[in-house]
Amino acid sequence: MVSDIKKNRKQSESGIWRSYFRLMFKAKLPWLWIVGVTIVYLLSATVSLIFPDYASKVMLGVLDKKIVYGVVILIVADVFISGFVRFLNQILIAKIDVSYRSLIWERLMKSPIAFYDKLKSTSMISRITTDAATISTVLGSLVPSLAATIYGTVGIVAVLFTYEWRLAVSVMVYIPFFLLFNFYYGKWSYRTNKETFNRLSTLTQFLSELLMSVPLIKTFANETKEDIRGQKNLSYYYKANLRRYIVMWIENPINGILMLAMDIFIIAYGVYLVRIEVITRQEWVGFFMYIGMLWGLLTSYLFMYIEVKKSQGATDRIAVLMEGELEEYERDLSIDKMNNDITFKNVSFAYGDNTIFSDVNFTIPKGKQTAIVGPSGGGKSTIFALLQQFYQPKTGEILMGNTNISDYHLQNWRDLFAVVAQDSPMISGTFRENILYGLNREVTDAELKDAASKANALEFIQEFKGGFDSPVGEAGTSLSGGQRQRLAIARAILRNSDILLLDEATASLDSQSEKLIQEALKTLMYGRTTIVISHDLSNVRHADQVIVLNGETVDGIGTHKELLKTNELYRMFVQFHTNS
């Protein structure tokens, strides 16, 4: 069992570098800025390389005017360039950060619905915030400083061998031990950081869901229970974060001991070489100063490595999003009107292992009203999802005439549909913004009022002080269900699409609201291909065609009268809803 866990961990970590570098080139990074900041870093490294040679002479009393001025100029230059490069670096990090956030947001918008079935949308919040910031900070600092660090290392090693080769060789022998510890430390750090960020994502998801459910929690007086759940989730994250801080703390004392041991050796061996007059005191002081710089550069490498390993925990999660399939918008054919009947031909579909359809066949006639009935979980809403190409059939095909609907440009195809659902979604904006949402044309105030009037929404909109420019509250929470549905109908009227999808559009409404919705729907349905999911017999008995779904198959197709005579399941459906 333990060996399997280690094997899986190694496989996961072996692929993370590949994901990391692919992710680097996915976003539109500001490469000109990266090159510019790198050049300033190299300039700063050059000043640092020159400084010890001058400083060692001053420390031993060589107060020649040229040497003293040189030290002063180098100090001033180092302060100025270091401050400048930090300033540019922060701008670069901000630019990279917005590039990654934009990339993640674009991927989220273009990912198929199936992606959200696997990963909850609330868990994506930490991808855009915490994870993107982590990667941006590392890349913004890593790429420019790495070139300068390599340049400085090569320069220092070359200078060390010009001082005294035996001292230089002893340093080179010791370096691998120093690097080995930090290599294993980096892997350890990666694991603890990955676990911490995963738990942070879980905590963010939990908090987001509960904050949206506060009315439900208070309705059932469940505050104490949810408080306990919240404390458990916070504790779960705290323990992982505490381990991460302990791992971070361990780095400094261990590295300090390793560097102290080497410094003691350099001092002792250097004093010995000075005594036997192999090197001068000035050479030994200069060598010791360069060694200090070398340790600083080695620490920089290790800092970069550790930070990269830390960020790979975030990379691992973003890679799931970056490497997933996107919806294909550009296809072979364009379309602007429904030009034929829609046919489901031998269509099968499943959510994971849960089969919804198995080899179903039916036709939705153009310009007619089709009602879909059946037990809960029978696939009624899935038909809507397949029609709008939120999912693709597992087998079979959906045709308009003789053309597979997957051959049409996706944007064109979805523009053919208008949807009014039982829980009509709203955005956090004004009435105007919600009614016009998704429209790609200019709409006059007269058109807007006319659509709201036809949807029986104008009266309650005008009761608000700001009229159409009044806010609807967060996701429409200040409105009743009937009001939200009438806004959705007004939106559908202005959209003027060829195909209308009604998903329980009159369910759970009071009689007055239902009457208003029915009147508005009658206006909206006129002359359109309409597909209705409803338990309301008034929406079913007048349909040109009724499709009865049951147990992964189509149980019957016909008019209301025909099915009453021929289909037992439909008779039971009618009887149940008549009695209720």
N, C-alpha and C positions, 0 to 999 in steps of 0.2 A: 504493500500500500504506500509506504513512504517513498520507495523507489519510483513508483508511478507518479507521485506528486512531484518529485524532483525532475523526472523526465518531462512532464508537462510544463513545468516551470522553465526548463532549459529551452524547450521548443518555443515557448512564448517569448522568452528573452532574445532568442536568436533572430526572430522575425521583427523585433521592435526597432532595430537599427534600420532595416529596410523601410519600414513604415515611416520612421522618423525623417529619413532623407527624401522620401517621396513627398511627404507632407511639406517639406521646405520649399519645394518647387510647385506645389499646387496653387498657392496664393500668388497674387500679383505683388511680389515684394519690391520695395523701392531700391533697385540695384544700384542706381546712380548715387543715392545717399549712402548705401553700404560701401561702395568704392571710395567715396569722398571721406567718410569717417575712418575707413581703413588707412587711407593716406595720412590723415592726421595722427592716427595711432602709431604709424611707422615713424613719423617725425618725432613724436614723443619718445619712442624707443631709442632713436638715434641720440637724442639729448641724454638719455639715461646711460647709454653706453660710453659716452665721452666723459661724463662727470667723475667717475671713480679715479681716473688717471690724474685729473687735476686735483681732486680733493685729497688724495693720498700725499701729494707733494706739500700741500698747505699744512696738513696734519703733522708733517715732519719738519716744519719750519722753513720750507722753501717759499719765501714771500716775494718772489719776483713779480713785478707789476703785471706782466702778461698773464702769469698764473692766477694772481688774485682777481684781476678783472674777468678772466675766463670763468672762474668759479662763480662769481657774482652773476655774470650773464647767463650761465647755465642754470643757476637756481631760479632766476627770474623767468627764463624761458620755460623751464619745467613747470613752474607754478601756472604760468599763463596757458601753456599748451594743454596741461592736464585739466584745467578748468574748462577750457574750450571743448576738449574732446568729450568731457562728461556732459556738457550742454548739448552737443550734437548727438551724443549717444541717446539721451532721453527723447529727443525729437525722433530719432530713428526708431526707437522702441515703440513710440506712440504710432508711427506710421505703419510699422509691422503689425501692431496690435489691431488697428482698424482694418488692415488687409485680411487678417485671419478671421476677425469677427464677421466681416462682410462675406468672406468665403463660406463660413459655417452657416450664416443666415441664408445665403443663396442655396446651399446644399439642402438645408431644411425645407426651403420652399419648393425645391424641385424633386425632393425624394418622394417616392410613391407612398400611398396610404399604408401599404404592407410594412414599410419601415417603422411606422408609428405603432403598428400592432405588436412589434417586438420590443421597442423601446418607448417608454412613456414620454410624452412631450414635456412633462415637467422636469424630467431628468436632463433634458437638453439645455436647461437654463445654465447649469454649471459649465457646459461645453462652451457657451458663448461668453461667459463671464470669467470664472476662475481658470479653466483650462487654456483658453485663448491668451489670457494675460500671462500665464506661466511660460508658454512657448514663446511668446513675443519678447519677453524679458531675456530669455536665454539666447534667442537668435539675434536680437538687437545688440547684445553684448558679445556673444560668442564669435560671430563671423568676422567682425572687424578686428577684435583683439587677438584672435588666433594667429592671423598673419603677422601682427606685430610681435607676438610672443615667440613665434618660431624664428623670426628675424633676430630678436634680441638674444635668444638662446644660442643660435649659431654664432653670433658675434661674441658672446661671453666665453663660450667654449674655445673659440679661436684665440681670444686674448689670454685665457688661462694658460694655454700651452706656450704662449710667448714668455710667460713669467717663469714657470718651473714645471717641467713635464711630469716629474714624479708626484708633485702635489696634485696636478691636474688628473693624473691617472687614478690616484687614490680616491678622488672625488667621483670619477666616472664609475669606479667599482662599487661605490656605496649607493649610487643613485637607484639601481634596480630594486634594492631592498625597500627603499622609500616609495618607489612606484608600486611595488607589489601590494603593500599594505593598502594603499589608496585605491588600487584596482578593485580589491575585494570589498573595501569600504563602499565604493561607488555602487556595486551591485546590491549590497545590503541597503544602502540609502534608497535605491530605486524601488526595492520591494516595499519598504515602509512607506514611502511617499505614494506609491500606487495604491496601497491599501487605504491610506488616509484620504486621498482624493476620491476613491470609490465610495467610501463611507460618507464623505461630504456630499457627494452627488445624491446618495440615498437620503441623507438628512434634508437636503434642499427639496427633493421630490416630496418627502413626507410633509414638510412645513407648507409647501405650496398647496398641496391637496387639502390639508386641514384648514388653512386660512380661507380657502374657497368654500369650505363646508361649515363655517362658524354658525350660520343659522340652523343647520341640521343638528349640530352638536348641542346647541342651546335648546332646541325644540325637545330633544330627548333627555335633557339635563345630564349630558354625558361629559361635562367639563372635567370632572375628577379622573375618569378613566382615560380621557385623551391627554390630560396633564401627565399621567403616569407613563403613557405611551411616548409622549414627547421627551420626558426625562430619560427614558430608556434609550431612545435614539440619540439624544445628546450625549449620554454616557458612552454609547457605542462609538461615536465619533471621537469623544474625549480620549478614550483609551488608545485608539490608533494614533491620534495626534500627539499624545504624551510619549509613545514609543518613538515617534518621528523626532521629537525634540531631544530625547535621550541620545538617539543615533547622531543627531546633529552636534550635540555637545561632545561626544566621544572623539570627534575628528580633531579638535584643537589640542587637547592634552597629548594624544598619541603622536601627532605630527610634531608637536613641540618637543617631545622627548627625542624623536628621531633626529630632528634638526640640531638639538642641543648636543647630542652625542657626536654628530659630525663636526660641529663647531669646536668642541673640545679637542677632537682629533686634529683638526686643521691648526688650531692654536699651538698645541703641543709639538706637532711635526714641523710647523713653520718656525717656532722658536728654535728648535733643534737645527734646522737648516740655516737659520741666521747665525747661530753660534759657530757653526763649522764653515761659515762664510760661503755657502753655496748660493745664497740669495742675499740681497740687501734688505734693510728694514723697510725702505720705501717700496720695494717689490712685494715684500710680505704683506704690508698694509694694503697696497693696491689689490693684491690677490684676494685678501680677506674681504675687501669691500665688494669685489666682483662675485665672490662666493655668496655673499649676502644677497646680491641681485639674482644669482642663479637659483637660490632657494625660493626667492620671491616668484621667479618665473615658473619653477616646478610647481609651486603652490597654485599658480594661476592655471596651469594645465589641469591640475587635480580639481581645482574649483570648477573649471569648465566641465570636466568629465562628470563630477558629482552633480552639478546643476543640470547637465544634459540627462543624466540618469533620473534625476528627480522629475524633470519635465516629461520624460518618456511615460510616466504614469498618466499624464494628461494626454500625451500623443496616442497612447494605446486606445483611449476612449474616443478621441477625435477620428482616429484611423477607421473605426467602425463606420463612422458617418462618411468620411472621405472616400472610402473604397466601396461603398454600397452603390447599387445601381440607381441611376436617375431616370425620371420619366423622359421618354423620347418625344420631343415636341415637334420637330421637323420631320415630316414623312413624305410620302410620294404624292398625295393628292390634297387639294384644297376643297373646301365645301362651305357654302354660306346658307343653304336651305335644305331642309329635309326633302329629298326628291323621290323617295320610294318607301315601301314597307320595311320594317326592321324584323329580321328573322333570327331566332336562336336555333342553331342547327347542331344537334348532338352535343350540347354544352354540358360539361362537368366542371365542378368547382369545389374546392375545399379550403377551409382555414386551417392550415397545418394538417393534422390528422383527422379533423372533423369534416366529413363530407357533407356538403350542402345540397349540391345537385349531382345527378348521375344521368347523363345522356338525355337531357330534356330538349324538347322541340316545341316551339310555338312562334306565332307571328304577331307583331304589333302593327296593325294597319294604319297607314298614313291618314291623318285628318279625323281619326275616330277616337272614341274614348274606351280605354281598356282598364278594367278593374282587376286587381290581384288580391285574392283572399286565401286564407289557410291558417293553420295553427302557428303560434309563436315559435320562432326558430326555424320556420319552414323555408326561409330564403327569400321572402318578399323584398326586404330592404337590400339584399344582395343583388337582386335583379337591377335595382337602381344603380348600385355601385358598379356593376358590370357595364351597364348602359353608358355611364359617364366615364368608363375606362379607369376607374380607381384601381381596379384589379383586372387581370387578364384571365380568360378561361383556362382551366387546366388542360382540357381537351375540347374539341369542337370549335365552332366559330360563330361570331355574331355578324350578320350581314345587313347592309342596306342595299336592297336590290340584290345584285350579284357581287357587291364589293365588300370586303371585310372592313369593318369600321376601324380596325387598327392601321389601315392604309391612309386614313385621313390625318392631316395635321391636327395635333391634339388640341391646340387652342381653338381652331376652327370648329372641331367636333363639340367641345364643351360649350361653345357659344350657342349651340343649338338648343341648350337646355335652360329652363328656369325651374326652380325648386321652391316649394312651400312645404315645410315640415311642421310636425306637432311642436317641436322645440326649435322654433326658428332662431338661428344664431344672430346675434347683434354684435357690432363693434362698439368700443367705448368712444362714441362721438356724438354728433347731433342727429336729429331726425333726417336732415338733408343728406348727411354723409352716409347714413345707413340705407336710405332709399336708393341713393345713386351708386352704392357700392357695386363694383364690378362692371359698371357701364363705361364704354370706351367712346362716348360721344358727349357733346355738349347738350345739356337739358335746360330749357327755359323755365322760369318760375311758373309760367302758365301750364306747361306740361307736367311739372312736379305737382301742382295743385290738382290738376285733372286726374292724375294717377292716384293720388291720395284720396280724392273724392270717390273714384270708382272702387277703391279698396275699403271704403267706409272708415277711413283713418283721418280725414281732414278735420273732422269736428274735434276729436280729442287732441290732435296736434295743436290746433289753434287755442285750446284752453291753456297751453303753456305760454308763459310771458314772452319768450323769444320765438314762438312759432316753430318754423322748420329749423331754426338755428339753436333751439334748446337742446341741452345734453340729455341723452337717454340713460345716463348712469353707466356704471361699469358693466360692460357686456349687456346693456339693456335691463339691468336689475330694477330700475325704477318703473318699469312697465309691466302690465299684466301679460299673461300668455296670449290672450286674444289680441291685445294691442300689438305685440310683437308679430303675430301672424298677419295682421292687417298691413303692417309695414312691409313684411315679406311679400305680400300680394302686390302692394304698390311697386315694389322693386321688380317683381316679375312682369307687371304690366309695362313698365318702362323698358325692360329688357327685350320684350316683344319677341321672345324665342319661339321657334317652331314646335318644340316639344316641352310639355309641362309635366313635371313630376310632383304629385301630391302624396305626401307620406303622412297619413293620419292628420290631415290638415284641420279637421274639425273635432279632434278628440280632446277630452278633458276641458271642455269649455262650458260656461253657463249658457242657458237657453238664449239670452239676448245676444251674447257674443257669437254664438253658433249661427244665429239667424243672419247677423251682419256678415260673418265670414262666408256663409253659403251664398248670399247675394253677391259678394265680391268675387267669389270663385266662378259663379255663373258667367259673369262678365269676362273673367280672365280665360275661361275654358273655350269660349266661343271661337270656332274655326281652327282650333289647334289640335294636334295629336296629344292626347292627355292620357297619362298612366296614373292610376289611383290605387294607393294602398289604404284600405279603410275597413273598419268594422261597422260603419254606419251604413245601413241598408239603403238610405236615400242616395248615397254616393255610388252604390253598386247596381241597384236594380235598373237604373236608366243607362247603364253603360252599354256600348255596342257589343262588347265582348267581355266575358269574365273568365279569368284563368284561375283554376283551383290548384294550389300546391299542397302536396302532402308526402312526407317520407321520402325526400330526395327526388320525387318525380312530379310530373304534371298529372293530376288526378282527373281533370276534366277541363274542357274549353267550350264555351257557348254563351248564349244570352242568359239573362236571369231566368226567363221562363223555361228555356231548354234545359238548363241545369236542374231546376226544380223537379223536372220529370225524370231526368236520367242520372243524376249524381247524388248519391246518398250523403256524402260528406257535405256537399253544398246545402242539402235540405236541412241537415243538422245545424249548420252555420246559421241559416236563415231562422230556423226555429228558436235557437238559443238567443239570437239578438232581437228577435221579435218579442220574446218573453221578458228579456232584460230591459 
